[in-house]
């Protein structure tokens, strides 16, 4: 089967012909139709997470995806051949992933029937990014009447944060350049600030404080490094919360300032996927696909994602 894989950590991802996996007990084989691209994919290829992830080479990249159940292993009862499913398909310890014509998943893992009316390319864009957004909003305890700043709002996770924080009843400030301000408002942002204007008097903090002189209640941040989080945290009122998805928050430093700092990891579960499906079915969560590419162009798409500046999800057609 065709797949995008690396021969070792640090190698350039390439299109390879690899054996089709066979489902074992409790597993399903899925004919992949689309796969979602996440920063984790190129971080895995680069070896940035090798100390925490077991891998076999050649290693097929990709985690998120959507497709059709092709075959089921012994004992599988929840899912049937021919059903359309989406979720996560990582199997790094066996060299498996979602950027391939076929992928494996456990029936009791984070896979579910696709929401009604959703197409494969949309479904493939949902799992990791939307689950991260849901987890961050939960961790921040976002509530009605609060003012929340989303830093990195135009990417896949950020767009989910804007929608979910708005759904919770918060007033949402989203970082976005002028050409994305309209999109952010359509997703639920009440205000936008242009984070590209620098660290001078027109910088992020100055723009926020110009409207919210008493500060804000929470920051949901998917991009900033440790020094930047310390700076942005000055916007928070006493008792405010700073949540980072890139583990840039120092909880002790935040506590010393009378704030709460939380670092959030991934970890999609079937329960989270069910919650996301309900939100999508209710039209409370939309996933914007910025770009679709064929499987053979996935390495170039990964390089573009590494460069930053995403304005939605990149999806790979298989």
C-alpha positions in Angstrom: 0.0 0.0 0.0 1.1 3.6 -0.5 2.0 5.5 2.6 4.0 8.5 3.8 6.7 7.3 6.2 10.2 8.0 7.5 13.1 5.4 7.6 14.5 6.9 10.8 14.1 10.0 13.0 15.2 13.1 11.2 14.7 11.5 7.7 12.7 13.4 5.1 9.1 12.0 5.0 8.6 10.1 1.7 6.0 8.1 -0.3 6.7 4.4 0.2 5.1 1.1 -0.7 4.6 -0.8 2.5 2.7 -4.0 3.5 -1.0 -3.6 4.3 -1.6 -4.3 8.0 -3.9 -7.1 9.2 -6.3 -6.5 12.1 -5.7 -8.6 15.3 -8.3 -9.3 18.0 -10.3 -6.2 18.9 -8.9 -4.3 15.9 -10.4 -2.9 12.7 -8.8 -2.3 9.4 -9.9 1.0 7.8 -9.6 2.0 4.1 -8.5 5.6 4.6 -10.2 8.3 2.6 -8.7 11.3 4.3 -6.2 12.2 7.0 -5.7 15.3 9.1 -2.3 17.0 9.5 -1.2 18.1 12.9 2.1 19.6 14.3 2.6 16.3 16.1 3.2 14.6 12.7 6.3 16.5 11.8 7.5 16.6 15.4 7.3 12.8 15.4 9.2 12.6 12.1 11.9 15.0 13.4 12.4 12.9 16.5 11.2 15.7 18.9 9.1 13.2 20.9 11.3 10.1 20.6 11.9 10.0 24.4 8.1 9.6 25.0 7.0 7.6 22.0 8.0 4.0 21.0 8.4 3.6 17.3 9.2 1.0 14.7 10.7 1.9 11.3 9.8 2.5 8.6 7.3 4.6 10.5 4.1 5.7 8.8 3.1 9.2 9.9 -0.3 10.7 10.8 -2.7 10.3 13.6 -6.1 11.7 12.6 -8.2 10.3 9.8 -11.5 9.1 8.3 -12.5 6.1 6.2 -14.5 3.0 5.8 -14.2 -0.2 7.8 -12.7 -2.8 5.5 -12.2 -5.7 7.9 -12.7 -6.5 11.5 -10.6 -8.7 13.8 -11.7 -11.4 16.2 -14.2 -10.2 18.9 -15.1 -6.9 17.2 -18.8 -6.2 17.7 -19.3 -2.4 18.0 -18.2 -1.5 14.4 -19.1 -3.3 11.1 -17.6 -3.6 7.7 -18.7 -0.7 5.4 -19.3 1.8 8.2 -17.9 5.3 7.9 -15.7 6.2 10.9 -13.3 8.8 12.1 -10.8 9.2 14.9 -7.2 8.4 15.6 -5.2 5.6 14.0 -1.7 5.9 15.4 0.3 2.7 15.9 3.8 4.0 16.2 5.1 1.1 18.1 4.2 -1.1 15.1 5.3 1.5 12.5 1.7 2.4 11.6 -0.2 5.7 11.1 -2.9 7.4 9.2 -1.0 8.7 6.2 -1.6 5.4 4.3 -4.2 3.7 2.2 -5.0 1.4 5.1 -4.7 1.9 8.9 -5.6 0.0 12.1 -7.5 1.2 15.1 -8.8 -0.6 18.2 -12.5 -0.9 18.4 -12.5 0.3 22.0 -10.2 3.2 21.1 -10.9 6.8 20.0 -12.9 6.0 16.8 -16.6 6.6 16.2 -19.1 6.8 13.4 -18.8 10.0 11.4 -21.4 12.7 12.3 -24.4 12.7 10.0 -23.8 14.9 6.9 -20.1 15.3 7.4 -17.8 14.4 4.5 -14.5 12.6 5.0 -12.2 15.6 4.6 -14.1 17.4 7.3 -14.1 14.5 9.7 -10.4 13.9 9.3 -9.7 17.4 10.4 -11.6 17.0 13.7 -10.0 14.6 16.2 -6.7 16.0 17.6 -7.3 19.7 17.2 -10.9 19.8 18.4 -10.2 17.5 21.3 -7.3 19.8 22.4 -9.6 22.8 22.2 -12.2 21.0 24.3 -9.7 20.0 26.9 -8.3 23.5 27.1 -11.7 25.1 27.6 -12.5 22.5 30.3 -9.1 23.1 32.0 -9.7 26.9 32.0 -13.2 26.4 33.5 -14.5 29.0 31.0 -17.9 30.3 32.1 -20.5 32.8 31.0 -19.6 36.4 31.5 -15.8 35.8 31.5 -13.5 37.5 29.0 -11.1 35.1 27.3 -8.1 35.7 25.0 -7.3 33.0 22.5 -3.7 33.3 21.3 -3.1 31.4 18.0 -6.8 31.6 17.1 -6.5 31.1 13.4 -5.2 27.5 13.4 -7.1 24.3 13.9 -7.0 24.3 17.7 -7.5 28.0 17.9 -10.6 28.1 15.8 -12.1 25.3 18.0 -11.2 27.4 21.1 -13.0 30.5 19.8 -16.2 28.5 19.1 -16.2 26.5 22.4 -15.4 29.5 24.6 -18.1 31.5 22.9 -20.5 28.6 23.3 -19.8 28.6 27.0 -21.0 32.2 27.1 -17.6 34.0 27.4 -16.6 37.2 25.6 -13.9 36.0 23.2 -10.9 38.0 22.0 -9.0 36.3 19.2 -5.6 37.0 17.8 -5.8 37.4 14.1 -4.4 39.6 11.3 -6.9 41.9 9.5 -7.6 39.4 6.7 -8.8 36.8 9.2 -10.8 39.1 11.5 -14.0 38.4 9.7 -13.6 34.6 9.9 -12.9 34.9 13.7 -16.0 36.9 14.2 -18.1 34.4 12.3 -16.8 31.7 14.5 -17.9 33.6 17.6 -15.1 36.0 18.5 -16.4 39.4 19.9 -13.1 41.1 19.2 -9.8 40.6 17.4 -6.3 41.9 18.1 -3.5 41.9 15.5 -0.7 40.0 17.2 1.7 40.9 14.3 1.9 44.5 15.3 4.9 43.9 17.6 6.0 44.4 21.2 5.8 48.2 21.1 2.9 50.4 22.2 0.7 48.7 19.5 1.6 45.2 20.8 -0.8 42.4 21.9 -1.0 43.5 25.6 -1.5 47.1 24.7 -4.3 46.3 22.3 -6.2 44.2 24.8 -5.7 46.7 27.7 -7.0 49.5 25.5 -10.4 47.9 25.7 -10.2 45.9 28.9 -8.4 48.2 31.4 -9.1 45.9 34.3 -7.7 42.8 32.6 -9.2 39.6 31.5 -10.2 36.2 33.1 -8.4 33.6 31.0 -5.8 33.1 28.3 -6.0 30.0 26.0 -2.7 29.8 24.2 -1.6 27.3 21.5 1.6 29.0 20.3 3.6 31.1 22.8 6.9 30.1 24.4 7.7 30.5 28.1 8.9 34.1 28.0 5.9 35.2 26.0 3.4 33.5 28.4 4.9 35.4 31.3 4.4 38.6 29.4 0.8 37.9 28.2 -0.1 36.7 31.8 0.1 40.4 32.8 -3.3 40.7 31.2 -4.9 38.4 33.8 -6.9 39.7 36.7 -6.1 38.2 40.1 -7.3 34.6 40.1 -7.2 34.4 36.3 -6.2 31.3 34.4 -3.5 30.7 31.8 -3.8 27.4 29.8 -1.1 26.4 27.3 -1.2 23.5 24.9 2.6 23.7 24.2 3.6 23.3 27.8 5.0 26.8 28.1 3.3 27.7 31.4 5.2 27.7 34.7 2.5 26.9 37.3 4.6 27.9 40.2 5.4 31.3 38.6 1.7 31.8 37.9 0.7 30.9 41.5 3.2 33.4 42.9 1.3 36.1 40.9 -2.1 34.9 42.2 -2.9 33.1 39.0 -3.6 29.6 37.9 -1.4 28.1 35.2 -2.2 24.8 33.4 -0.4 22.8 30.7 -2.6 20.6 28.7 -1.6 17.4 26.9 -3.4 15.6 24.1 -5.0 12.2 24.7 -8.2 11.8 22.7 -10.7 9.3 24.2 -13.8 7.7 22.8 -15.8 9.8 25.3 -14.2 13.0 24.0 -14.9 12.0 20.4 -18.6 11.4 21.3 -18.8 14.9 22.8 -17.3 16.4 19.6 -19.7 14.4 17.5 -22.6 15.8 19.5 -21.3 19.4 19.1 -20.9 18.9 15.4 -24.3 17.4 15.0 -25.8 20.4 16.9 -23.9 22.8 14.6 -22.0 24.2 17.6 -18.6 23.3 16.2 -17.3 23.8 12.7 -13.9 22.8 11.4 -12.5 24.9 8.7 -10.3 23.0 6.2 -7.8 25.5 4.8 -6.1 23.2 2.3 -6.5 19.7 0.8 -3.6 17.9 -0.8 -3.1 14.4 -2.3 -1.1 11.8 -0.4 2.1 12.3 -2.4 2.2 16.0 -1.4 1.9 15.3 2.3 5.7 15.9 2.9 5.4 19.4 1.4 2.3 20.1 3.5 4.1 19.0 6.6 6.9 21.4 5.9 4.4 24.2 5.4 2.8 23.4 8.7 6.2 23.4 10.4 6.7 27.0 9.1 3.6 28.1 11.0 0.8 30.6 10.1 -2.0 28.0 9.7 -5.5 29.4 9.0 -7.4 26.2 9.4 -6.7 22.5 9.0 -4.7 20.8 6.2 -6.2 17.5 5.1 -4.6 14.8 3.0 -6.7 13.0 0.4 -5.8 9.4 0.2 
